[in-house]
Amino acid sequence: MGVFTALRISASALTAERLRMDVIANNIANQQTTRTPEGGPYRRRVVVFAPVQPAKPVGHAKEINRGMPAQLGVRVAAILEDRRPGVKVYDPDHPDADPDGYVTYPNVDIVSEMVNMMAAARAYEANLIAAQTTKSMALKALEIGR
């Protein structure tokens, strides 16, 4: 695997993790949103990753993976809405209360979102370190050539 390939893989992961953190932050920001333009409470969103498949095998990747296509990075395949029901709370004075006095709040669990945010931040950090290490190795290789 070449230096630029390794950097491209790390860069794709950095981009994907950044979007994941943005979606998680949006979930946290809308934790109390009971009315959206689509109607009803906000629905939690989840990022789905998929591998990036090159158009053709790169270098010896086909031989290394024993015929399996090389996976060179990650991409965001979709941002899906979580279909779990929201939390119903009795609050008859709320403007979005149903005829029985219940308000449906979003299906966002702050603890789960914070755990997901920490995991995304750690993954981002790991990919940043991988990119920095690749850069450092490339610079050291250039010094050897002098």
Phi and psi in radians as a Rosetta constraint file:
Dihedral C 1 N 2 CA 2 C 2 CIRCULARHARMONIC -1.450 0.35
Dihedral N 2 CA 2 C 2 N 3 CIRCULARHARMONIC 2.921 0.35
Dihedral C 2 N 3 CA 3 C 3 CIRCULARHARMONIC -1.090 0.35
Dihedral N 3 CA 3 C 3 N 4 CIRCULARHARMONIC -0.785 0.35
Dihedral C 3 N 4 CA 4 C 4 CIRCULARHARMONIC -1.192 0.35
Dihedral N 4 CA 4 C 4 N 5 CIRCULARHARMONIC -0.563 0.35
Dihedral C 4 N 5 CA 5 C 5 CIRCULARHARMONIC -1.135 0.35
Dihedral N 5 CA 5 C 5 N 6 CIRCULARHARMONIC -0.775 0.35
Dihedral C 5 N 6 CA 6 C 6 CIRCULARHARMONIC -1.090 0.35
Dihedral N 6 CA 6 C 6 N 7 CIRCULARHARMONIC -0.727 0.35
Dihedral C 6 N 7 CA 7 C 7 CIRCULARHARMONIC -1.144 0.35
Dihedral N 7 CA 7 C 7 N 8 CIRCULARHARMONIC -0.665 0.35
Dihedral C 7 N 8 CA 8 C 8 CIRCULARHARMONIC -1.125 0.35
Dihedral N 8 CA 8 C 8 N 9 CIRCULARHARMONIC -0.692 0.35
Dihedral C 8 N 9 CA 9 C 9 CIRCULARHARMONIC -1.123 0.35
Dihedral N 9 CA 9 C 9 N 10 CIRCULARHARMONIC -0.826 0.35
Dihedral C 9 N 10 CA 10 C 10 CIRCULARHARMONIC -1.101 0.35
Dihedral N 10 CA 10 C 10 N 11 CIRCULARHARMONIC -0.703 0.35
Dihedral C 10 N 11 CA 11 C 11 CIRCULARHARMONIC -1.113 0.35
Dihedral N 11 CA 11 C 11 N 12 CIRCULARHARMONIC -0.690 0.35
Dihedral C 11 N 12 CA 12 C 12 CIRCULARHARMONIC -1.135 0.35
Dihedral N 12 CA 12 C 12 N 13 CIRCULARHARMONIC -0.679 0.35
Dihedral C 12 N 13 CA 13 C 13 CIRCULARHARMONIC -1.199 0.35
Dihedral N 13 CA 13 C 13 N 14 CIRCULARHARMONIC -0.664 0.35
Dihedral C 13 N 14 CA 14 C 14 CIRCULARHARMONIC -1.069 0.35
Dihedral N 14 CA 14 C 14 N 15 CIRCULARHARMONIC -0.755 0.35
Dihedral C 14 N 15 CA 15 C 15 CIRCULARHARMONIC -1.114 0.35
Dihedral N 15 CA 15 C 15 N 16 CIRCULARHARMONIC -0.783 0.35
Dihedral C 15 N 16 CA 16 C 16 CIRCULARHARMONIC -1.145 0.35
Dihedral N 16 CA 16 C 16 N 17 CIRCULARHARMONIC -0.759 0.35
Dihedral C 16 N 17 CA 17 C 17 CIRCULARHARMONIC -1.182 0.35
Dihedral N 17 CA 17 C 17 N 18 CIRCULARHARMONIC -0.588 0.35
Dihedral C 17 N 18 CA 18 C 18 CIRCULARHARMONIC -1.102 0.35
Dihedral N 18 CA 18 C 18 N 19 CIRCULARHARMONIC -0.762 0.35
Dihedral C 18 N 19 CA 19 C 19 CIRCULARHARMONIC -1.135 0.35
Dihedral N 19 CA 19 C 19 N 20 CIRCULARHARMONIC -0.682 0.35
Dihedral C 19 N 20 CA 20 C 20 CIRCULARHARMONIC -1.051 0.35
Dihedral N 20 CA 20 C 20 N 21 CIRCULARHARMONIC -0.754 0.35
Dihedral C 20 N 21 CA 21 C 21 CIRCULARHARMONIC -1.147 0.35
Dihedral N 21 CA 21 C 21 N 22 CIRCULARHARMONIC -0.643 0.35
Dihedral C 21 N 22 CA 22 C 22 CIRCULARHARMONIC -1.108 0.35
Dihedral N 22 CA 22 C 22 N 23 CIRCULARHARMONIC -0.732 0.35
Dihedral C 22 N 23 CA 23 C 23 CIRCULARHARMONIC -1.161 0.35
Dihedral N 23 CA 23 C 23 N 24 CIRCULARHARMONIC -0.729 0.35
Dihedral C 23 N 24 CA 24 C 24 CIRCULARHARMONIC -1.101 0.35
Dihedral N 24 CA 24 C 24 N 25 CIRCULARHARMONIC -0.746 0.35
Dihedral C 24 N 25 CA 25 C 25 CIRCULARHARMONIC -1.079 0.35
Dihedral N 25 CA 25 C 25 N 26 CIRCULARHARMONIC -0.660 0.35
Dihedral C 25 N 26 CA 26 C 26 CIRCULARHARMONIC -1.133 0.35
Dihedral N 26 CA 26 C 26 N 27 CIRCULARHARMONIC -0.694 0.35
Dihedral C 26 N 27 CA 27 C 27 CIRCULARHARMONIC -1.060 0.35
Dihedral N 27 CA 27 C 27 N 28 CIRCULARHARMONIC -0.794 0.35
Dihedral C 27 N 28 CA 28 C 28 CIRCULARHARMONIC -1.131 0.35
Dihedral N 28 CA 28 C 28 N 29 CIRCULARHARMONIC -0.721 0.35
Dihedral C 28 N 29 CA 29 C 29 CIRCULARHARMONIC -1.130 0.35
Dihedral N 29 CA 29 C 29 N 30 CIRCULARHARMONIC -0.502 0.35
Dihedral C 29 N 30 CA 30 C 30 CIRCULARHARMONIC -1.791 0.35
Dihedral N 30 CA 30 C 30 N 31 CIRCULARHARMONIC 0.376 0.35
Dihedral C 30 N 31 CA 31 C 31 CIRCULARHARMONIC -1.042 0.35
Dihedral N 31 CA 31 C 31 N 32 CIRCULARHARMONIC -0.503 0.35
Dihedral C 31 N 32 CA 32 C 32 CIRCULARHARMONIC -1.927 0.35
Dihedral N 32 CA 32 C 32 N 33 CIRCULARHARMONIC 0.186 0.35
Dihedral C 32 N 33 CA 33 C 33 CIRCULARHARMONIC -1.351 0.35
Dihedral N 33 CA 33 C 33 N 34 CIRCULARHARMONIC 1.951 0.35
Dihedral C 33 N 34 CA 34 C 34 CIRCULARHARMONIC -1.726 0.35
Dihedral N 34 CA 34 C 34 N 35 CIRCULARHARMONIC -0.164 0.35
Dihedral C 34 N 35 CA 35 C 35 CIRCULARHARMONIC -2.412 0.35
Dihedral N 35 CA 35 C 35 N 36 CIRCULARHARMONIC 2.172 0.35
Dihedral C 35 N 36 CA 36 C 36 CIRCULARHARMONIC -2.086 0.35
Dihedral N 36 CA 36 C 36 N 37 CIRCULARHARMONIC 2.899 0.35
Dihedral C 36 N 37 CA 37 C 37 CIRCULARHARMONIC -1.062 0.35
Dihedral N 37 CA 37 C 37 N 38 CIRCULARHARMONIC -0.475 0.35
Dihedral C 37 N 38 CA 38 C 38 CIRCULARHARMONIC -1.361 0.35
Dihedral N 38 CA 38 C 38 N 39 CIRCULARHARMONIC -0.239 0.35
Dihedral C 38 N 39 CA 39 C 39 CIRCULARHARMONIC 1.706 0.35
Dihedral N 39 CA 39 C 39 N 40 CIRCULARHARMONIC 2.447 0.35
Dihedral C 39 N 40 CA 40 C 40 CIRCULARHARMONIC 1.456 0.35
Dihedral N 40 CA 40 C 40 N 41 CIRCULARHARMONIC -3.105 0.35
Dihedral C 40 N 41 CA 41 C 41 CIRCULARHARMONIC -1.324 0.35
Dihedral N 41 CA 41 C 41 N 42 CIRCULARHARMONIC 2.844 0.35
Dihedral C 41 N 42 CA 42 C 42 CIRCULARHARMONIC -1.065 0.35
Dihedral N 42 CA 42 C 42 N 43 CIRCULARHARMONIC 2.513 0.35
Dihedral C 42 N 43 CA 43 C 43 CIRCULARHARMONIC -1.952 0.35
Dihedral N 43 CA 43 C 43 N 44 CIRCULARHARMONIC 2.316 0.35
Dihedral C 43 N 44 CA 44 C 44 CIRCULARHARMONIC -0.980 0.35
Dihedral N 44 CA 44 C 44 N 45 CIRCULARHARMONIC 2.477 0.35
Dihedral C 44 N 45 CA 45 C 45 CIRCULARHARMONIC -1.972 0.35
Dihedral N 45 CA 45 C 45 N 46 CIRCULARHARMONIC 2.576 0.35
Dihedral C 45 N 46 CA 46 C 46 CIRCULARHARMONIC -2.266 0.35
Dihedral N 46 CA 46 C 46 N 47 CIRCULARHARMONIC 2.383 0.35
Dihedral C 46 N 47 CA 47 C 47 CIRCULARHARMONIC -1.593 0.35
Dihedral N 47 CA 47 C 47 N 48 CIRCULARHARMONIC 2.351 0.35
Dihedral C 47 N 48 CA 48 C 48 CIRCULARHARMONIC -1.978 0.35
Dihedral N 48 CA 48 C 48 N 49 CIRCULARHARMONIC 2.163 0.35
Dihedral C 48 N 49 CA 49 C 49 CIRCULARHARMONIC -1.658 0.35
Dihedral N 49 CA 49 C 49 N 50 CIRCULARHARMONIC 2.697 0.35
Dihedral C 49 N 50 CA 50 C 50 CIRCULARHARMONIC -2.534 0.35
Dihedral N 50 CA 50 C 50 N 51 CIRCULARHARMONIC 2.660 0.35
Dihedral C 50 N 51 CA 51 C 51 CIRCULARHARMONIC -1.266 0.35
Dihedral N 51 CA 51 C 51 N 52 CIRCULARHARMONIC 2.617 0.35
Dihedral C 51 N 52 CA 52 C 52 CIRCULARHARMONIC -1.518 0.35
Dihedral N 52 CA 52 C 52 N 53 CIRCULARHARMONIC 2.153 0.35
Dihedral C 52 N 53 CA 53 C 53 CIRCULARHARMONIC -1.785 0.35
Dihedral N 53 CA 53 C 53 N 54 CIRCULARHARMONIC 2.156 0.35
Dihedral C 53 N 54 CA 54 C 54 CIRCULARHARMONIC -1.238 0.35
Dihedral N 54 CA 54 C 54 N 55 CIRCULARHARMONIC 2.764 0.35
Dihedral C 54 N 55 CA 55 C 55 CIRCULARHARMONIC -1.135 0.35
Dihedral N 55 CA 55 C 55 N 56 CIRCULARHARMONIC -0.617 0.35
Dihedral C 55 N 56 CA 56 C 56 CIRCULARHARMONIC -2.452 0.35
Dihedral N 56 CA 56 C 56 N 57 CIRCULARHARMONIC 2.707 0.35
Dihedral C 56 N 57 CA 57 C 57 CIRCULARHARMONIC -1.026 0.35
Dihedral N 57 CA 57 C 57 N 58 CIRCULARHARMONIC 2.417 0.35
Dihedral C 57 N 58 CA 58 C 58 CIRCULARHARMONIC -1.722 0.35
Dihedral N 58 CA 58 C 58 N 59 CIRCULARHARMONIC 2.180 0.35
Dihedral C 58 N 59 CA 59 C 59 CIRCULARHARMONIC 1.011 0.35
Dihedral N 59 CA 59 C 59 N 60 CIRCULARHARMONIC -2.250 0.35
Dihedral C 59 N 60 CA 60 C 60 CIRCULARHARMONIC -1.687 0.35
Dihedral N 60 CA 60 C 60 N 61 CIRCULARHARMONIC 0.318 0.35
Dihedral C 60 N 61 CA 61 C 61 CIRCULARHARMONIC -1.020 0.35
Dihedral N 61 CA 61 C 61 N 62 CIRCULARHARMONIC -0.641 0.35
Dihedral C 61 N 62 CA 62 C 62 CIRCULARHARMONIC -1.143 0.35
Dihedral N 62 CA 62 C 62 N 63 CIRCULARHARMONIC -0.699 0.35
Dihedral C 62 N 63 CA 63 C 63 CIRCULARHARMONIC -1.247 0.35
Dihedral N 63 CA 63 C 63 N 64 CIRCULARHARMONIC -0.697 0.35
Dihedral C 63 N 64 CA 64 C 64 CIRCULARHARMONIC -1.121 0.35
Dihedral N 64 CA 64 C 64 N 65 CIRCULARHARMONIC -0.735 0.35
Dihedral C 64 N 65 CA 65 C 65 CIRCULARHARMONIC -1.573 0.35
Dihedral N 65 CA 65 C 65 N 66 CIRCULARHARMONIC 0.171 0.35
Dihedral C 65 N 66 CA 66 C 66 CIRCULARHARMONIC 0.925 0.35
Dihedral N 66 CA 66 C 66 N 67 CIRCULARHARMONIC 0.932 0.35
Dihedral C 66 N 67 CA 67 C 67 CIRCULARHARMONIC 1.572 0.35
Dihedral N 67 CA 67 C 67 N 68 CIRCULARHARMONIC -0.228 0.35
Dihedral C 67 N 68 CA 68 C 68 CIRCULARHARMONIC -1.352 0.35
Dihedral N 68 CA 68 C 68 N 69 CIRCULARHARMONIC 2.492 0.35
Dihedral C 68 N 69 CA 69 C 69 CIRCULARHARMONIC -1.149 0.35
Dihedral N 69 CA 69 C 69 N 70 CIRCULARHARMONIC 2.534 0.35
Dihedral C 69 N 70 CA 70 C 70 CIRCULARHARMONIC -1.205 0.35
Dihedral N 70 CA 70 C 70 N 71 CIRCULARHARMONIC 2.449 0.35
Dihedral C 70 N 71 CA 71 C 71 CIRCULARHARMONIC -1.902 0.35
Dihedral N 71 CA 71 C 71 N 72 CIRCULARHARMONIC 1.929 0.35
Dihedral C 71 N 72 CA 72 C 72 CIRCULARHARMONIC -1.967 0.35
Dihedral N 72 CA 72 C 72 N 73 CIRCULARHARMONIC 1.274 0.35
Dihedral C 72 N 73 CA 73 C 73 CIRCULARHARMONIC 1.937 0.35
Dihedral N 73 CA 73 C 73 N 74 CIRCULARHARMONIC -3.001 0.35
Dihedral C 73 N 74 CA 74 C 74 CIRCULARHARMONIC -2.359 0.35
Dihedral N 74 CA 74 C 74 N 75 CIRCULARHARMONIC 2.660 0.35
Dihedral C 74 N 75 CA 75 C 75 CIRCULARHARMONIC -2.425 0.35
Dihedral N 75 CA 75 C 75 N 76 CIRCULARHARMONIC 2.812 0.35
Dihedral C 75 N 76 CA 76 C 76 CIRCULARHARMONIC -1.487 0.35
Dihedral N 76 CA 76 C 76 N 77 CIRCULARHARMONIC 2.003 0.35
Dihedral C 76 N 77 CA 77 C 77 CIRCULARHARMONIC -1.406 0.35
Dihedral N 77 CA 77 C 77 N 78 CIRCULARHARMONIC -0.640 0.35
Dihedral C 77 N 78 CA 78 C 78 CIRCULARHARMONIC -2.893 0.35
Dihedral N 78 CA 78 C 78 N 79 CIRCULARHARMONIC 2.775 0.35
Dihedral C 78 N 79 CA 79 C 79 CIRCULARHARMONIC -2.097 0.35
Dihedral N 79 CA 79 C 79 N 80 CIRCULARHARMONIC 1.916 0.35
Dihedral C 79 N 80 CA 80 C 80 CIRCULARHARMONIC -1.846 0.35
Dihedral N 80 CA 80 C 80 N 81 CIRCULARHARMONIC 2.662 0.35
Dihedral C 80 N 81 CA 81 C 81 CIRCULARHARMONIC -1.510 0.35
Dihedral N 81 CA 81 C 81 N 82 CIRCULARHARMONIC 2.368 0.35
Dihedral C 81 N 82 CA 82 C 82 CIRCULARHARMONIC -1.301 0.35
Dihedral N 82 CA 82 C 82 N 83 CIRCULARHARMONIC 2.178 0.35
Dihedral C 82 N 83 CA 83 C 83 CIRCULARHARMONIC -1.572 0.35
Dihedral N 83 CA 83 C 83 N 84 CIRCULARHARMONIC 0.074 0.35
Dihedral C 83 N 84 CA 84 C 84 CIRCULARHARMONIC -1.100 0.35
Dihedral N 84 CA 84 C 84 N 85 CIRCULARHARMONIC 2.581 0.35
Dihedral C 84 N 85 CA 85 C 85 CIRCULARHARMONIC -1.223 0.35
Dihedral N 85 CA 85 C 85 N 86 CIRCULARHARMONIC 2.706 0.35
Dihedral C 85 N 86 CA 86 C 86 CIRCULARHARMONIC -1.324 0.35
Dihedral N 86 CA 86 C 86 N 87 CIRCULARHARMONIC 3.075 0.35
Dihedral C 86 N 87 CA 87 C 87 CIRCULARHARMONIC -1.623 0.35
Dihedral N 87 CA 87 C 87 N 88 CIRCULARHARMONIC 2.234 0.35
Dihedral C 87 N 88 CA 88 C 88 CIRCULARHARMONIC -1.648 0.35
Dihedral N 88 CA 88 C 88 N 89 CIRCULARHARMONIC 2.263 0.35
Dihedral C 88 N 89 CA 89 C 89 CIRCULARHARMONIC -2.230 0.35
Dihedral N 89 CA 89 C 89 N 90 CIRCULARHARMONIC 2.356 0.35
Dihedral C 89 N 90 CA 90 C 90 CIRCULARHARMONIC -1.357 0.35
Dihedral N 90 CA 90 C 90 N 91 CIRCULARHARMONIC 2.000 0.35
Dihedral C 90 N 91 CA 91 C 91 CIRCULARHARMONIC -2.704 0.35
Dihedral N 91 CA 91 C 91 N 92 CIRCULARHARMONIC 1.417 0.35
Dihedral C 91 N 92 CA 92 C 92 CIRCULARHARMONIC -1.116 0.35
Dihedral N 92 CA 92 C 92 N 93 CIRCULARHARMONIC -0.314 0.35
Dihedral C 92 N 93 CA 93 C 93 CIRCULARHARMONIC -1.508 0.35
Dihedral N 93 CA 93 C 93 N 94 CIRCULARHARMONIC -0.149 0.35
Dihedral C 93 N 94 CA 94 C 94 CIRCULARHARMONIC -1.246 0.35
Dihedral N 94 CA 94 C 94 N 95 CIRCULARHARMONIC 2.436 0.35
Dihedral C 94 N 95 CA 95 C 95 CIRCULARHARMONIC -1.114 0.35
Dihedral N 95 CA 95 C 95 N 96 CIRCULARHARMONIC -0.376 0.35
Dihedral C 95 N 96 CA 96 C 96 CIRCULARHARMONIC -1.760 0.35
Dihedral N 96 CA 96 C 96 N 97 CIRCULARHARMONIC 0.280 0.35
Dihedral C 96 N 97 CA 97 C 97 CIRCULARHARMONIC -1.229 0.35
Dihedral N 97 CA 97 C 97 N 98 CIRCULARHARMONIC 2.510 0.35
Dihedral C 97 N 98 CA 98 C 98 CIRCULARHARMONIC -1.379 0.35
Dihedral N 98 CA 98 C 98 N 99 CIRCULARHARMONIC 3.082 0.35
Dihedral C 98 N 99 CA 99 C 99 CIRCULARHARMONIC -1.004 0.35
Dihedral N 99 CA 99 C 99 N 100 CIRCULARHARMONIC -0.427 0.35
Dihedral C 99 N 100 CA 100 C 100 CIRCULARHARMONIC -1.515 0.35
Dihedral N 100 CA 100 C 100 N 101 CIRCULARHARMONIC -0.057 0.35
Dihedral C 100 N 101 CA 101 C 101 CIRCULARHARMONIC 1.632 0.35
Dihedral N 101 CA 101 C 101 N 102 CIRCULARHARMONIC 0.143 0.35
Dihedral C 101 N 102 CA 102 C 102 CIRCULARHARMONIC -1.702 0.35
Dihedral N 102 CA 102 C 102 N 103 CIRCULARHARMONIC 2.450 0.35
Dihedral C 102 N 103 CA 103 C 103 CIRCULARHARMONIC -1.945 0.35
Dihedral N 103 CA 103 C 103 N 104 CIRCULARHARMONIC 2.316 0.35
Dihedral C 103 N 104 CA 104 C 104 CIRCULARHARMONIC -1.649 0.35
Dihedral N 104 CA 104 C 104 N 105 CIRCULARHARMONIC 2.054 0.35
Dihedral C 104 N 105 CA 105 C 105 CIRCULARHARMONIC -1.669 0.35
Dihedral N 105 CA 105 C 105 N 106 CIRCULARHARMONIC 2.794 0.35
Dihedral C 105 N 106 CA 106 C 106 CIRCULARHARMONIC -1.022 0.35
Dihedral N 106 CA 106 C 106 N 107 CIRCULARHARMONIC 2.739 0.35
Dihedral C 106 N 107 CA 107 C 107 CIRCULARHARMONIC -1.510 0.35
Dihedral N 107 CA 107 C 107 N 108 CIRCULARHARMONIC 0.715 0.35
Dihedral C 107 N 108 CA 108 C 108 CIRCULARHARMONIC -1.778 0.35
Dihedral N 108 CA 108 C 108 N 109 CIRCULARHARMONIC 2.119 0.35
Dihedral C 108 N 109 CA 109 C 109 CIRCULARHARMONIC -1.787 0.35
Dihedral N 109 CA 109 C 109 N 110 CIRCULARHARMONIC 2.003 0.35
Dihedral C 109 N 110 CA 110 C 110 CIRCULARHARMONIC -1.061 0.35
Dihedral N 110 CA 110 C 110 N 111 CIRCULARHARMONIC -0.640 0.35
Dihedral C 110 N 111 CA 111 C 111 CIRCULARHARMONIC -1.146 0.35
Dihedral N 111 CA 111 C 111 N 112 CIRCULARHARMONIC -0.804 0.35
Dihedral C 111 N 112 CA 112 C 112 CIRCULARHARMONIC -1.089 0.35
Dihedral N 112 CA 112 C 112 N 113 CIRCULARHARMONIC -0.704 0.35
Dihedral C 112 N 113 CA 113 C 113 CIRCULARHARMONIC -1.145 0.35
Dihedral N 113 CA 113 C 113 N 114 CIRCULARHARMONIC -0.686 0.35
Dihedral C 113 N 114 CA 114 C 114 CIRCULARHARMONIC -1.182 0.35
Dihedral N 114 CA 114 C 114 N 115 CIRCULARHARMONIC -0.662 0.35
Dihedral C 114 N 115 CA 115 C 115 CIRCULARHARMONIC -1.119 0.35
Dihedral N 115 CA 115 C 115 N 116 CIRCULARHARMONIC -0.764 0.35
Dihedral C 115 N 116 CA 116 C 116 CIRCULARHARMONIC -1.097 0.35
Dihedral N 116 CA 116 C 116 N 117 CIRCULARHARMONIC -0.666 0.35
Dihedral C 116 N 117 CA 117 C 117 CIRCULARHARMONIC -1.140 0.35
Dihedral N 117 CA 117 C 117 N 118 CIRCULARHARMONIC -0.732 0.35
Dihedral C 117 N 118 CA 118 C 118 CIRCULARHARMONIC -1.131 0.35
Dihedral N 118 CA 118 C 118 N 119 CIRCULARHARMONIC -0.697 0.35
Dihedral C 118 N 119 CA 119 C 119 CIRCULARHARMONIC -1.135 0.35
Dihedral N 119 CA 119 C 119 N 120 CIRCULARHARMONIC -0.722 0.35
Dihedral C 119 N 120 CA 120 C 120 CIRCULARHARMONIC -1.153 0.35
Dihedral N 120 CA 120 C 120 N 121 CIRCULARHARMONIC -0.691 0.35
Dihedral C 120 N 121 CA 121 C 121 CIRCULARHARMONIC -1.131 0.35
Dihedral N 121 CA 121 C 121 N 122 CIRCULARHARMONIC -0.707 0.35
Dihedral C 121 N 122 CA 122 C 122 CIRCULARHARMONIC -1.154 0.35
Dihedral N 122 CA 122 C 122 N 123 CIRCULARHARMONIC -0.714 0.35
Dihedral C 122 N 123 CA 123 C 123 CIRCULARHARMONIC -1.132 0.35
Dihedral N 123 CA 123 C 123 N 124 CIRCULARHARMONIC -0.696 0.35
Dihedral C 123 N 124 CA 124 C 124 CIRCULARHARMONIC -1.076 0.35
Dihedral N 124 CA 124 C 124 N 125 CIRCULARHARMONIC -0.811 0.35
Dihedral C 124 N 125 CA 125 C 125 CIRCULARHARMONIC -1.022 0.35
Dihedral N 125 CA 125 C 125 N 126 CIRCULARHARMONIC -0.800 0.35
Dihedral C 125 N 126 CA 126 C 126 CIRCULARHARMONIC -1.072 0.35
Dihedral N 126 CA 126 C 126 N 127 CIRCULARHARMONIC -0.724 0.35
Dihedral C 126 N 127 CA 127 C 127 CIRCULARHARMONIC -1.233 0.35
Dihedral N 127 CA 127 C 127 N 128 CIRCULARHARMONIC -0.587 0.35
Dihedral C 127 N 128 CA 128 C 128 CIRCULARHARMONIC -1.144 0.35
Dihedral N 128 CA 128 C 128 N 129 CIRCULARHARMONIC -0.735 0.35
Dihedral C 128 N 129 CA 129 C 129 CIRCULARHARMONIC -1.136 0.35
Dihedral N 129 CA 129 C 129 N 130 CIRCULARHARMONIC -0.690 0.35
Dihedral C 129 N 130 CA 130 C 130 CIRCULARHARMONIC -1.080 0.35
Dihedral N 130 CA 130 C 130 N 131 CIRCULARHARMONIC -0.733 0.35
Dihedral C 130 N 131 CA 131 C 131 CIRCULARHARMONIC -1.150 0.35
Dihedral N 131 CA 131 C 131 N 132 CIRCULARHARMONIC -0.730 0.35
Dihedral C 131 N 132 CA 132 C 132 CIRCULARHARMONIC -1.147 0.35
Dihedral N 132 CA 132 C 132 N 133 CIRCULARHARMONIC -0.672 0.35
Dihedral C 132 N 133 CA 133 C 133 CIRCULARHARMONIC -1.159 0.35
Dihedral N 133 CA 133 C 133 N 134 CIRCULARHARMONIC -0.723 0.35
Dihedral C 133 N 134 CA 134 C 134 CIRCULARHARMONIC -1.071 0.35
Dihedral N 134 CA 134 C 134 N 135 CIRCULARHARMONIC -0.765 0.35
Dihedral C 134 N 135 CA 135 C 135 CIRCULARHARMONIC -1.083 0.35
Dihedral N 135 CA 135 C 135 N 136 CIRCULARHARMONIC -0.770 0.35
Dihedral C 135 N 136 CA 136 C 136 CIRCULARHARMONIC -1.087 0.35
Dihedral N 136 CA 136 C 136 N 137 CIRCULARHARMONIC -0.730 0.35
Dihedral C 136 N 137 CA 137 C 137 CIRCULARHARMONIC -1.112 0.35
Dihedral N 137 CA 137 C 137 N 138 CIRCULARHARMONIC -0.700 0.35
Dihedral C 137 N 138 CA 138 C 138 CIRCULARHARMONIC -1.135 0.35
Dihedral N 138 CA 138 C 138 N 139 CIRCULARHARMONIC -0.710 0.35
Dihedral C 138 N 139 CA 139 C 139 CIRCULARHARMONIC -1.146 0.35
Dihedral N 139 CA 139 C 139 N 140 CIRCULARHARMONIC -0.697 0.35
Dihedral C 139 N 140 CA 140 C 140 CIRCULARHARMONIC -1.138 0.35
Dihedral N 140 CA 140 C 140 N 141 CIRCULARHARMONIC -0.663 0.35
Dihedral C 140 N 141 CA 141 C 141 CIRCULARHARMONIC -1.122 0.35
Dihedral N 141 CA 141 C 141 N 142 CIRCULARHARMONIC -0.645 0.35
Dihedral C 141 N 142 CA 142 C 142 CIRCULARHARMONIC -1.183 0.35
Dihedral N 142 CA 142 C 142 N 143 CIRCULARHARMONIC -0.605 0.35
Dihedral C 142 N 143 CA 143 C 143 CIRCULARHARMONIC -1.164 0.35
Dihedral N 143 CA 143 C 143 N 144 CIRCULARHARMONIC -0.600 0.35
Dihedral C 143 N 144 CA 144 C 144 CIRCULARHARMONIC -1.106 0.35
Dihedral N 144 CA 144 C 144 N 145 CIRCULARHARMONIC -0.631 0.35
Dihedral C 144 N 145 CA 145 C 145 CIRCULARHARMONIC -1.227 0.35
Dihedral N 145 CA 145 C 145 N 146 CIRCULARHARMONIC -0.165 0.35
